Amino acid sequence: MNLRKKTLDDPIIDLTSLIDVVFLLLLFFMVSTTFQTQAALKIELPDASSEGALSNDAQYLDLVIDKEGRMYVNDNQVVDDRPQTLSAAIEALAGDNREIPFTLRADRETPHHFVVTAMDVAAQLGFTNLSIATDRSDRQTK
């Protein structure tokens, strides 16, 4: 009989498979996570049931789009509806100031792409204070 105590070596733990599992979990959570995107343009949608206060600022931009798609910047008609033309007209009035109030007024029958084009031009130029004007709901008639 052998009564001597056997000496055992320290157990060897292979960390390779553990590291693989951790990296796979990390990859899974990175791919499955939804990232919140911040809007490049802050748009204020006024309540249609109440009137907004008019701004007393000396400088402002007022873009009006009628139902045929004709655009007017501060009561001056833009030559055509191309984004480059609208951009040049807005830059001529605003200069380098991108903090002035920018109000977009569109007829309710205006095709949607004219409004989207105007909003896109405002975002590309760097305007951060865009308001979309509405009428009070008790004044609207069909």
MODELLER restraints for C-alpha pairs under 7 A, 6 or more apart:
rsr = mdl.restraints
at = mdl.atoms
rsr.add(forms.Gaussian(group=physical.xy_distance, feature=features.Distance(at['CA:40:A'], at['CA:123:A']), mean=6.95, stdev=0.5))
rsr.add(forms.Gaussian(group=physical.xy_distance, feature=features.Distance(at['CA:41:A'], at['CA:123:A']), mean=5.78, stdev=0.5))
rsr.add(forms.Gaussian(group=physical.xy_distance, feature=features.Distance(at['CA:41:A'], at['CA:128:A']), mean=5.49, stdev=0.5))
rsr.add(forms.Gaussian(group=physical.xy_distance, feature=features.Distance(at['CA:42:A'], at['CA:128:A']), mean=5.57, stdev=0.5))
rsr.add(forms.Gaussian(group=physical.xy_distance, feature=features.Distance(at['CA:42:A'], at['CA:129:A']), mean=6.34, stdev=0.5))
rsr.add(forms.Gaussian(group=physical.xy_distance, feature=features.Distance(at['CA:42:A'], at['CA:130:A']), mean=6.59, stdev=0.5))
rsr.add(forms.Gaussian(group=physical.xy_distance, feature=features.Distance(at['CA:43:A'], at['CA:129:A']), mean=6.94, stdev=0.5))
rsr.add(forms.Gaussian(group=physical.xy_distance, feature=features.Distance(at['CA:43:A'], at['CA:130:A']), mean=5.23, stdev=0.5))
rsr.add(forms.Gaussian(group=physical.xy_distance, feature=features.Distance(at['CA:43:A'], at['CA:131:A']), mean=5.91, stdev=0.5))
rsr.add(forms.Gaussian(group=physical.xy_distance, feature=features.Distance(at['CA:44:A'], at['CA:130:A']), mean=6.40, stdev=0.5))
rsr.add(forms.Gaussian(group=physical.xy_distance, feature=features.Distance(at['CA:44:A'], at['CA:131:A']), mean=4.93, stdev=0.5))
rsr.add(forms.Gaussian(group=physical.xy_distance, feature=features.Distance(at['CA:44:A'], at['CA:132:A']), mean=6.61, stdev=0.5))
rsr.add(forms.Gaussian(group=physical.xy_distance, feature=features.Distance(at['CA:45:A'], at['CA:131:A']), mean=6.42, stdev=0.5))
rsr.add(forms.Gaussian(group=physical.xy_distance, feature=features.Distance(at['CA:45:A'], at['CA:132:A']), mean=5.84, stdev=0.5))
rsr.add(forms.Gaussian(group=physical.xy_distance, feature=features.Distance(at['CA:46:A'], at['CA:133:A']), mean=6.95, stdev=0.5))
rsr.add(forms.Gaussian(group=physical.xy_distance, feature=features.Distance(at['CA:48:A'], at['CA:134:A']), mean=5.84, stdev=0.5))
rsr.add(forms.Gaussian(group=physical.xy_distance, feature=features.Distance(at['CA:48:A'], at['CA:135:A']), mean=6.06, stdev=0.5))
rsr.add(forms.Gaussian(group=physical.xy_distance, feature=features.Distance(at['CA:48:A'], at['CA:136:A']), mean=5.10, stdev=0.5))
rsr.add(forms.Gaussian(group=physical.xy_distance, feature=features.Distance(at['CA:48:A'], at['CA:137:A']), mean=5.90, stdev=0.5))
rsr.add(forms.Gaussian(group=physical.xy_distance, feature=features.Distance(at['CA:49:A'], at['CA:136:A']), mean=4.95, stdev=0.5))
rsr.add(forms.Gaussian(group=physical.xy_distance, feature=features.Distance(at['CA:49:A'], at['CA:137:A']), mean=5.19, stdev=0.5))
rsr.add(forms.Gaussian(group=physical.xy_distance, feature=features.Distance(at['CA:50:A'], at['CA:136:A']), mean=5.79, stdev=0.5))
rsr.add(forms.Gaussian(group=physical.xy_distance, feature=features.Distance(at['CA:51:A'], at['CA:136:A']), mean=6.34, stdev=0.5))
rsr.add(forms.Gaussian(group=physical.xy_distance, feature=features.Distance(at['CA:59:A'], at['CA:100:A']), mean=6.66, stdev=0.5))
rsr.add(forms.Gaussian(group=physical.xy_distance, feature=features.Distance(at['CA:60:A'], at['CA:100:A']), mean=5.67, stdev=0.5))
rsr.add(forms.Gaussian(group=physical.xy_distance, feature=features.Distance(at['CA:60:A'], at['CA:101:A']), mean=5.25, stdev=0.5))
rsr.add(forms.Gaussian(group=physical.xy_distance, feature=features.Distance(at['CA:60:A'], at['CA:102:A']), mean=6.29, stdev=0.5))
rsr.add(forms.Gaussian(group=physical.xy_distance, feature=features.Distance(at['CA:61:A'], at['CA:73:A']), mean=6.83, stdev=0.5))
rsr.add(forms.Gaussian(group=physical.xy_distance, feature=features.Distance(at['CA:61:A'], at['CA:74:A']), mean=6.08, stdev=0.5))
rsr.add(forms.Gaussian(group=physical.xy_distance, feature=features.Distance(at['CA:61:A'], at['CA:101:A']), mean=6.23, stdev=0.5))
rsr.add(forms.Gaussian(group=physical.xy_distance, feature=features.Distance(at['CA:61:A'], at['CA:102:A']), mean=4.74, stdev=0.5))
rsr.add(forms.Gaussian(group=physical.xy_distance, feature=features.Distance(at['CA:61:A'], at['CA:103:A']), mean=6.20, stdev=0.5))
rsr.add(forms.Gaussian(group=physical.xy_distance, feature=features.Distance(at['CA:62:A'], at['CA:73:A']), mean=5.70, stdev=0.5))
rsr.add(forms.Gaussian(group=physical.xy_distance, feature=features.Distance(at['CA:62:A'], at['CA:74:A']), mean=5.03, stdev=0.5))
rsr.add(forms.Gaussian(group=physical.xy_distance, feature=features.Distance(at['CA:62:A'], at['CA:102:A']), mean=5.99, stdev=0.5))
rsr.add(forms.Gaussian(group=physical.xy_distance, feature=features.Distance(at['CA:62:A'], at['CA:103:A']), mean=4.86, stdev=0.5))
rsr.add(forms.Gaussian(group=physical.xy_distance, feature=features.Distance(at['CA:62:A'], at['CA:104:A']), mean=6.18, stdev=0.5))
rsr.add(forms.Gaussian(group=physical.xy_distance, feature=features.Distance(at['CA:63:A'], at['CA:71:A']), mean=6.84, stdev=0.5))
rsr.add(forms.Gaussian(group=physical.xy_distance, feature=features.Distance(at['CA:63:A'], at['CA:72:A']), mean=5.62, stdev=0.5))
rsr.add(forms.Gaussian(group=physical.xy_distance, feature=features.Distance(at['CA:63:A'], at['CA:73:A']), mean=4.61, stdev=0.5))
rsr.add(forms.Gaussian(group=physical.xy_distance, feature=features.Distance(at['CA:63:A'], at['CA:74:A']), mean=6.39, stdev=0.5))
rsr.add(forms.Gaussian(group=physical.xy_distance, feature=features.Distance(at['CA:63:A'], at['CA:103:A']), mean=6.11, stdev=0.5))
rsr.add(forms.Gaussian(group=physical.xy_distance, feature=features.Distance(at['CA:63:A'], at['CA:104:A']), mean=4.94, stdev=0.5))
rsr.add(forms.Gaussian(group=physical.xy_distance, feature=features.Distance(at['CA:63:A'], at['CA:105:A']), mean=6.08, stdev=0.5))
rsr.add(forms.Gaussian(group=physical.xy_distance, feature=features.Distance(at['CA:64:A'], at['CA:71:A']), mean=5.67, stdev=0.5))
rsr.add(forms.Gaussian(group=physical.xy_distance, feature=features.Distance(at['CA:64:A'], at['CA:72:A']), mean=5.06, stdev=0.5))
rsr.add(forms.Gaussian(group=physical.xy_distance, feature=features.Distance(at['CA:64:A'], at['CA:73:A']), mean=6.52, stdev=0.5))
rsr.add(forms.Gaussian(group=physical.xy_distance, feature=features.Distance(at['CA:64:A'], at['CA:104:A']), mean=6.11, stdev=0.5))
rsr.add(forms.Gaussian(group=physical.xy_distance, feature=features.Distance(at['CA:64:A'], at['CA:105:A']), mean=4.70, stdev=0.5))
rsr.add(forms.Gaussian(group=physical.xy_distance, feature=features.Distance(at['CA:64:A'], at['CA:106:A']), mean=5.70, stdev=0.5))
rsr.add(forms.Gaussian(group=physical.xy_distance, feature=features.Distance(at['CA:65:A'], at['CA:71:A']), mean=4.59, stdev=0.5))
rsr.add(forms.Gaussian(group=physical.xy_distance, feature=features.Distance(at['CA:65:A'], at['CA:72:A']), mean=6.47, stdev=0.5))
rsr.add(forms.Gaussian(group=physical.xy_distance, feature=features.Distance(at['CA:65:A'], at['CA:105:A']), mean=6.28, stdev=0.5))
rsr.add(forms.Gaussian(group=physical.xy_distance, feature=features.Distance(at['CA:65:A'], at['CA:106:A']), mean=4.65, stdev=0.5))
rsr.add(forms.Gaussian(group=physical.xy_distance, feature=features.Distance(at['CA:65:A'], at['CA:107:A']), mean=6.37, stdev=0.5))
rsr.add(forms.Gaussian(group=physical.xy_distance, feature=features.Distance(at['CA:66:A'], at['CA:106:A']), mean=6.05, stdev=0.5))
rsr.add(forms.Gaussian(group=physical.xy_distance, feature=features.Distance(at['CA:66:A'], at['CA:107:A']), mean=5.23, stdev=0.5))
rsr.add(forms.Gaussian(group=physical.xy_distance, feature=features.Distance(at['CA:66:A'], at['CA:110:A']), mean=6.16, stdev=0.5))
rsr.add(forms.Gaussian(group=physical.xy_distance, feature=features.Distance(at['CA:67:A'], at['CA:107:A']), mean=5.46, stdev=0.5))
rsr.add(forms.Gaussian(group=physical.xy_distance, feature=features.Distance(at['CA:67:A'], at['CA:109:A']), mean=5.18, stdev=0.5))
rsr.add(forms.Gaussian(group=physical.xy_distance, feature=features.Distance(at['CA:67:A'], at['CA:110:A']), mean=4.08, stdev=0.5))
rsr.add(forms.Gaussian(group=physical.xy_distance, feature=features.Distance(at['CA:68:A'], at['CA:110:A']), mean=6.53, stdev=0.5))
rsr.add(forms.Gaussian(group=physical.xy_distance, feature=features.Distance(at['CA:69:A'], at['CA:110:A']), mean=6.25, stdev=0.5))
rsr.add(forms.Gaussian(group=physical.xy_distance, feature=features.Distance(at['CA:69:A'], at['CA:114:A']), mean=6.21, stdev=0.5))
rsr.add(forms.Gaussian(group=physical.xy_distance, feature=features.Distance(at['CA:70:A'], at['CA:81:A']), mean=6.77, stdev=0.5))
rsr.add(forms.Gaussian(group=physical.xy_distance, feature=features.Distance(at['CA:71:A'], at['CA:77:A']), mean=5.87, stdev=0.5))
rsr.add(forms.Gaussian(group=physical.xy_distance, feature=features.Distance(at['CA:71:A'], at['CA:78:A']), mean=5.51, stdev=0.5))
rsr.add(forms.Gaussian(group=physical.xy_distance, feature=features.Distance(at['CA:71:A'], at['CA:81:A']), mean=6.89, stdev=0.5))
rsr.add(forms.Gaussian(group=physical.xy_distance, feature=features.Distance(at['CA:72:A'], at['CA:78:A']), mean=5.63, stdev=0.5))
rsr.add(forms.Gaussian(group=physical.xy_distance, feature=features.Distance(at['CA:78:A'], at['CA:86:A']), mean=6.53, stdev=0.5))
rsr.add(forms.Gaussian(group=physical.xy_distance, feature=features.Distance(at['CA:78:A'], at['CA:89:A']), mean=6.92, stdev=0.5))
rsr.add(forms.Gaussian(group=physical.xy_distance, feature=features.Distance(at['CA:83:A'], at['CA:117:A']), mean=6.62, stdev=0.5))
rsr.add(forms.Gaussian(group=physical.xy_distance, feature=features.Distance(at['CA:83:A'], at['CA:121:A']), mean=6.40, stdev=0.5))
rsr.add(forms.Gaussian(group=physical.xy_distance, feature=features.Distance(at['CA:87:A'], at['CA:121:A']), mean=6.09, stdev=0.5))
rsr.add(forms.Gaussian(group=physical.xy_distance, feature=features.Distance(at['CA:98:A'], at['CA:126:A']), mean=6.17, stdev=0.5))
rsr.add(forms.Gaussian(group=physical.xy_distance, feature=features.Distance(at['CA:98:A'], at['CA:127:A']), mean=4.94, stdev=0.5))
rsr.add(forms.Gaussian(group=physical.xy_distance, feature=features.Distance(at['CA:99:A'], at['CA:127:A']), mean=6.47, stdev=0.5))
rsr.add(forms.Gaussian(group=physical.xy_distance, feature=features.Distance(at['CA:99:A'], at['CA:128:A']), mean=6.58, stdev=0.5))
rsr.add(forms.Gaussian(group=physical.xy_distance, feature=features.Distance(at['CA:99:A'], at['CA:129:A']), mean=6.46, stdev=0.5))
rsr.add(forms.Gaussian(group=physical.xy_distance, feature=features.Distance(at['CA:100:A'], at['CA:129:A']), mean=6.96, stdev=0.5))
rsr.add(forms.Gaussian(group=physical.xy_distance, feature=features.Distance(at['CA:101:A'], at['CA:129:A']), mean=5.49, stdev=0.5))
rsr.add(forms.Gaussian(group=physical.xy_distance, feature=features.Distance(at['CA:101:A'], at['CA:130:A']), mean=6.50, stdev=0.5))
rsr.add(forms.Gaussian(group=physical.xy_distance, feature=features.Distance(at['CA:102:A'], at['CA:129:A']), mean=6.00, stdev=0.5))
rsr.add(forms.Gaussian(group=physical.xy_distance, feature=features.Distance(at['CA:102:A'], at['CA:130:A']), mean=4.79, stdev=0.5))
rsr.add(forms.Gaussian(group=physical.xy_distance, feature=features.Distance(at['CA:102:A'], at['CA:131:A']), mean=6.19, stdev=0.5))
rsr.add(forms.Gaussian(group=physical.xy_distance, feature=features.Distance(at['CA:103:A'], at['CA:130:A']), mean=5.80, stdev=0.5))
rsr.add(forms.Gaussian(group=physical.xy_distance, feature=features.Distance(at['CA:103:A'], at['CA:131:A']), mean=4.75, stdev=0.5))
rsr.add(forms.Gaussian(group=physical.xy_distance, feature=features.Distance(at['CA:103:A'], at['CA:132:A']), mean=5.79, stdev=0.5))
rsr.add(forms.Gaussian(group=physical.xy_distance, feature=features.Distance(at['CA:103:A'], at['CA:133:A']), mean=6.61, stdev=0.5))
rsr.add(forms.Gaussian(group=physical.xy_distance, feature=features.Distance(at['CA:104:A'], at['CA:131:A']), mean=6.12, stdev=0.5))
rsr.add(forms.Gaussian(group=physical.xy_distance, feature=features.Distance(at['CA:104:A'], at['CA:132:A']), mean=4.84, stdev=0.5))
rsr.add(forms.Gaussian(group=physical.xy_distance, feature=features.Distance(at['CA:104:A'], at['CA:133:A']), mean=6.06, stdev=0.5))
rsr.add(forms.Gaussian(group=physical.xy_distance, feature=features.Distance(at['CA:105:A'], at['CA:132:A']), mean=6.14, stdev=0.5))
rsr.add(forms.Gaussian(group=physical.xy_distance, feature=features.Distance(at['CA:105:A'], at['CA:133:A']), mean=5.20, stdev=0.5))
